[in-house]
Amino acid sequence: MENLKLAHKNARKGKGWYREVQMVNAEPEKYLSMIQEMLINHTYKTSEYVTFKRYNSGKVRDIYKLPYFPDRICQWAIIQVIEPYLLRYFTKDTYSAIPGKGIHACLKALDKAIQTDEENTKYCLKIDAKKFYQSINHDILKQKYRNLFKDPELLWLLDEIIESTEGDTGIPIGNYISQYSGNFYLAGFDHWIKEEKRVKHYFRYMDDIVILGSDKQALHRLRKEIAVYFKGLKLTIKENWQVFPTNVRGIDFVGYRVFRGYKLLRKSTCKAMKKKMLRLKRKELQGRPLNFSEYCAINSYQGWLVHCDSFRLAEKYVRPLDNYQQKYYIENIKKGGQAI
């Protein structure tokens, strides 16, 4: 029950206005006891998904959403228990959906390799898995969990969630536990790359992979070996894989372009930022107030820019909105007013 209480506390962050969150908040003992009973009696069944499409960087993804009660609470409860064991198994080169190892931790590690080891970062092999989440094989994933965990109650629950989509492949993008399952699915591959292939500079952000080396032909040979390894996971390398000299093009990864000596924001992100900031400046000049979503967008881009060489970009597109942003902060957030 203590784990379920903590799961509810964590799952509801930023969602206090959800009707289901308010429902559970009103009678937590009642609803958390219901989840506990479902799990003990094996009557828990993953709820029906609500699906919608999300457009990001020219890609269209099908996102699956589950109700807060009982599913999101249940998945949080699982992760709170199994996360330490998963983190212990992951290599230090694994990023995404890991506490303290997000985009900027990955960027920092990649940048350090580029700036400090010129000889072993002359060339880059860049690959990703084709339709990664949709291609994850249920039986392989379940066996991987069985190799790590032996508790039948946990394995029953993981099986139920894994099998909550039709067919024998695919885990839902949007499920909290899917992020961990996706990382775990490739964790054995990480160990193979580091321990058997002895790759020095390797970075994986979910299924996006960057490998650096001193020999172009060696990277081509490694790419062929990876393709064979992926077959064992029922995965294929996307056709747009590349091997290229890092000094000429830089490395486009985790939202940035990393060169020897400097880092830039990814072109598509930069273009979207310029368009957004100019639109907000026009809105300010028209005397129209900023809304909460726009206030957050400015903060978000400021967060992206601080991690790369972006002085001129910030001065031209973000700094002119400082007063507009500050006015919203004073009127709506500092005094505890309505933020949304």
DOGU-884725 format. One record per residue (C-alpha): residue in one letter; x, y, z. Coordinates in steps of 0.001 Angstrom, whole numbers, padded with zeros to 6 digits, always signed. Layout:
N
AXYZ...
END
This chain:
340
M+000000+000000+000000E+002878+002373+000748N+004193+001784-002764L+000753+002505-004252K+000482+005726-002225L+003868+006828-003503A+002871+005857-007073H-000239+008042-006811K+001863+010929-005475N+004341+010656-008348A+001830+009924-011122R-000350+012932-010307K+002425+015541-010569G+001348+018234-013024K-002038+016565-013440G-003910+017910-010429W-006663+019242-012653Y-007443+015775-014112R-010889+014610-013016E-009546+011121-012224V-006720+012546-010117Q-009204+014602-008120M-011378+011494-007738V-008504+009457-006242N-007352+012416-004124A-010799+012591-002536E-010723+008947-001363P-007184+007581-001794E-007596+004592+000535K-010665+003421-001371Y-009164+003601-004858L-005669+002404-003984S-007179-000557-002114M-009107-001391-005278I-005857-001499-007265Q-004192-003591-004578E-007055-006075-004635M-006919-006318-008455L-003211-007090-008341I-003445-009650-005548N-006368-011464-007185H-004977-011160-010743T-008127-009379-011887Y-006191-006331-013072K-006445-005865-016820T-004933-002989-018776S-007654-000531-019730E-008556+000293-023306Y-006167+002724-024945V-007130+006104-026351T-004930+006739-029400F-003992+009972-031123K-001312+011134-033536R+001590+013378-032620Y+003628+015223-035229N+007251+015829-034307S+010165+016800-036570G+008345+015578-039660K+007477+012232-038045V+003980+011016-037247R+003670+008814-034165D+000664+006966-032783I+000473+007790-029081Y-001390+005495-026707K-002977+006930-023575L-004330+005039-020564P-006628+006260-017773Y-004994+007624-014634F-006914+005094-012542P-005939+002331-012318D-003310+002135-015065R-000978+005069-014581I-000841+004501-010839C-000191+000796-011420Q+002659+001438-013887W+004288+003930-011533A+004074+001347-008763I+005904-001197-010952I+008664+001198-012016Q+009308+002336-008439V+010202-001259-007584I+012037-002490-010684E+013843+000725-011736P+016943+000176-009536Y+017468-003290-011044L+017078-001982-014598L+019453+000935-013991R+022040-001453-012589Y+021872-003485-015811F+022057-000511-018201T+025505+000648-019335K+026660+004223-018784D+026165+004852-022522T+022368+004448-022299Y+020269+007601-022201S+016562+008523-022373A+013928+007746-019712I+016686+007413-017109P+016897+009797-014132G+019740+012268-014663K+020549+010887-018122G+018388+012802-020544I+019148+014829-023667H+021656+017205-022128A+023604+014512-020262C+023947+012683-023589L+024978+015882-025352K+027621+016588-022712A+029127+013096-023017L+029191+013224-026827D+030716+016696-026829K+033418+015618-024373A+034418+012718-026644I+034560+014948-029731Q+036616+017659-028028T+039094+015433-026147D+039747+012453-028438E+040222+013648-032006E+041898+010454-033214N+039072+008116-032158T+036236+010418-033244K+037228+011062-036866Y+034246+009155-038251C+030685+008590-037108L+028290+005680-037657K+024749+006912-037098I+021862+004433-037098D+018442+003874-035623A+015958+001020-035604K+013098+001093-038098K+009759+001591-036280F+011413+000628-033025Y+008485+000624-030583Q+006185-001043-033122S+008772-003784-033788I+009544-004866-030225N+008714-008564-030029H+006539-009521-027063D+008093-012949-026493I+011657-011617-026628L+010834-008772-024234K+009080-011130-021801Q+012061-013506-021865K+014437-010626-021168Y+012377-009693-018122R+012460-013350-017027N+016246-013361-017278L+016382-010481-014796F+013386-011113-012522K+012096-014366-011026D+009044-013205-009053P+005952-014742-010732E+003637-011961-009492L+005764-009288-011156L+006167-011320-014357W+002404-011875-014571L+001815-008129-014342L+004532-007263-016876D+003097-009874-019273E-000369-008348-018920I+000904-004896-019877I+003135-006167-022703E+000236-008127-024203S-002217-005223-023894T-001846-004441-027614E-002959-006717-030439G-000510-009032-032151D+002857-010342-031009T+004874-007173-031651G+004773-003575-030558I+004622-001741-027244P+002595+001475-026932I+004356+004828-027183G+002909+006790-024273N+002876+004008-021695Y+005119+005022-018811I+006584+001534-018598S+007211+001396-022372Q+010103+003834-022036Y+011869+001475-019658S+010949-001611-021692G+012336+000028-024839N+015624+000797-023149F+015745-002660-021583Y+015100-004327-024961L+018403-002917-026271A+020399-003139-023032G+021938-006479-024035F+022991-004872-027312D+024726-002108-025318H+026754-004713-023423W+027633-006481-026680I+028866-003232-028234K+030965-002266-025218E+032209-005624-023961E+032516-007783-027080K+033062-005220-029834R+035115-002978-027511V+033673+000262-028887K+035097+003215-026983H+032699+005994-027970Y+029112+004776-028096F+025927+006720-027346R+022338+005447-027432Y+019277+007587-026905M+016497+004968-027015D+016960+003571-030562D+019042+006468-031936I+022659+005334-031944V+025948+007138-032543I+029264+005256-032718L+032561+007086-033225G+035832+005664-034467S+039116+006276-036257D+038536+003885-039182K+035726+004411-041685Q+035856+000849-043034A+035748-000595-039512L+032517+001312-038880H+031026-000089-042094R+031916-003609-040968L+030430-002947-037546R+027205-001725-039143K+026848-005083-040906E+027424-006938-037636I+024802-004757-035923A+022305-005616-038669V+022834-009320-037884Y+022469-008697-034133F+019266-006727-034728K+017786-009678-036633G+017951-011664-033403L+015776-008977-031808K+013402-008896-034797L+014619-005358-035560T+016011-003787-038733I+018277-000806-039210K+016488+002107-040842E+017643+002722-044412N+019005+006216-043672W+022053+004944-041727Q+025246+006915-042382V+029017+006745-041972F+030661+010150-042351P+033645+012278-041241T+032752+014261-038116N+034922+017268-038996V+033009+017931-042213R+029398+017636-041059G+029325+017543-037304I+026991+015098-035543D+023250+015781-035532F+022061+014085-032340V+019604+014680-029456G+018483+018010-030891Y+021916+019551-031469R+024725+019563-034028V+028080+018851-032394F+031270+020032-034089R+034852+020091-032909G+035002+023337-030968Y+031339+024304-030859K+027706+023115-030685L+024652+024400-032548L+020923+023903-032226R+019468+021431-034745K+018302+023213-037910S+014670+022080-037659T+014475+023136-033990C+016110+026454-034817K+013665+027123-037634A+010667+026282-035440M+012002+028507-032662K+012462+031502-034968K+008928+031132-036309K+007450+030842-032802M+009397+033754-031307L+008580+036103-034209R+004894+035234-033891L+004974+036027-030164K+006728+039343-030833R+003946+040319-033236K+001422+039343-030579E+003168+041563-028038L+003179+044525-030427Q-000553+044042-030938G-001048+044396-027192R-002373+040852-026750P-001473+038978-023536L+000822+035952-023402N-000786+032663-022367F+000672+029935-020163S+001589+027623-023054E+003496+030429-024800Y+005251+031384-021555C+006400+027760-021209A+007537+027702-024864I+009869+030660-024277N+011284+028977-021174S+011762+025744-023108Y+013727+027377-025911Q+015855+029246-023381G+016662+025853-021872W+017681+024473-025268L+019863+027479-026120V+021840+027525-022884H+023477+024208-023830C+024944+025338-027162D+026688+028290-028842S+023667+030483-029365F+024441+034045-028252R+023382+035729-031498L+020328+033509-031866A+019175+034323-028343E+019833+038051-028756K+017839+038257-031959Y+014850+036045-031203V+014491+035413-027450R+015844+038470-025606P+013314+040812-027287L+010585+038866-025452D+012108+039302-021971N+009708+042064-020884Y+006700+040232-022349Q+007679+037063-020473Q+008433+038930-017238K+005076+040686-017334Y+003246+037341-017551Y+005326+035941-014693I+004514+038869-012383E+000803+038927-013232N+000094+035199-013199I+002727+033093-011492K+004606+035146-008896K+001419+036252-007173G-000016+032726-007376G-002714+033611-009875Q-004254+031495-012591A-001470+029940-014660I-003548+028100-017242
END
